[in-house]
């Protein structure tokens, strides 16, 4: 191959290899700095990924919406409008197959329809943690939920346009990373 | 050079068996061979070193150092990528040795994975595994041609296989992009076959490509009906016939992964279809259109390879294994009349292949092929013990008979070889 072509292709490859992670970072940073913050009540469990390490999967309380009929099929994109309840936690205010004209929304994966409720799963359900802390985090949440005065575990999510970024998971306002280190 | 060879050469020269010139050429040959050795070793250890360091970095980063700030972690995310890019750039610019190129390509390939893993980790990007693997494969694909790196081809193939399995198994999505990933390396592979058909790297790919195809094929199959057997037989028939192409068949059998995987795969599937359940528990009217299209496509390709071999007059001497997929096609159709007929014919086919392998082994004086044939018949008989009500005495006698057959066939082959040797001496 011509040296010029090799050089050109090499630069193209290097740029692509920079662009993909760089673009991921810039999109996420934009949502974190410009987006609106919501607190989604949740419950974590801890699995593992061979490349990205340990993480906790978050089961959000916002996972269904009242409806007379099924709105979508499995794996359809579902637009879930987001509002805030009296305690300051996120709640679904409307669901539909098209983007709402006003207000913040997140794009969820549609699941089943049962008992007058259309179920869905929110996409930001993965929170990567230090490998020594992931299991402790799951146990900590189970522990606080058994207490007589149950604590609240929630995901701090920033929403901007059609993107949502999970920034932190907190128990009673303390980051779960620090909470598990408490004596 | 080896002092033993040196000593032998001196002895041969003194005995006037070889001339001084021939002796010098032999010495030169061994010298050249010897000097190639360490370079090859250096390349292998370079690749292994890069792979281990790269994978180690991924694991260290996967620990998730949450006491570092997001910015520090982001710098770490790019570090392996930049080091890999610099090493590859240096290899290209200075046109460094093969060892350099292979090692730097390996490190960059793993560095790409480390980088996107860590960014996903820092920002809790949930993207599923196939999507992640696809990004990784695409970003590393150019390395194959830029550095003409064998390791990059192998890594690309491994990653593509993992991607297809991840996406296609246990759900209904077909990993069609896998085919594009394979197509991407074909020009490079063809060039390797042309330039160094006996090379070690080519031999590794001669095994890796059919293995990858055999592993991922299930990701395209719905497994709803017994057409799955026909599909797999088509694939293994295609691989076997590819293995009979001049480029693969003229070398050593151990370098011909196509023929070996094709043959073993066919025998495995044929063994399964000798059982009644393979035919009785499926409703042949429930075949999916997609499965039928894939079957027709793969049988079409296998027939094209057969026609090509025929045009090159490479179909002689007759080899039953090459046509076994077509015969099975007829057996598959026979199930529409009576599935018992299909069971009987399948048993006959396996028996015929076993006998045929014994015959080939005998003609070629090859113990390996002879015993392969005997093994096929032994497994067939053993399988029949599970679903037939034959008396224990008869079963026992059958096993004894096969054992005696094993012994006799090998003994006769041994005698034949001894005779040939003594004839050669005369």
Interface residues (C-beta under 8 A of the other chain):
Chain A: X1 X6 X7 X9 X10 X12 X13 X14 X16 X17 X18 X20 X21 X24 X25 X28 X49 X50 X51 X52 X53 X54 X55 X123 X124 X125 X126 X127 X128 X129 X130 X131 X133 X165 X166 X167 X177
Chain B: X58 X61 X62 X63 X64 X65 X66 X74 X77 X78 X81 X85 X88 X89 X92 X112 X113 X115 X116 X117 X118 X119 X120 X121 X122 X123 X124 X125 X126 X129 X132 X135 X138 X139 X142 X143 X145 X146
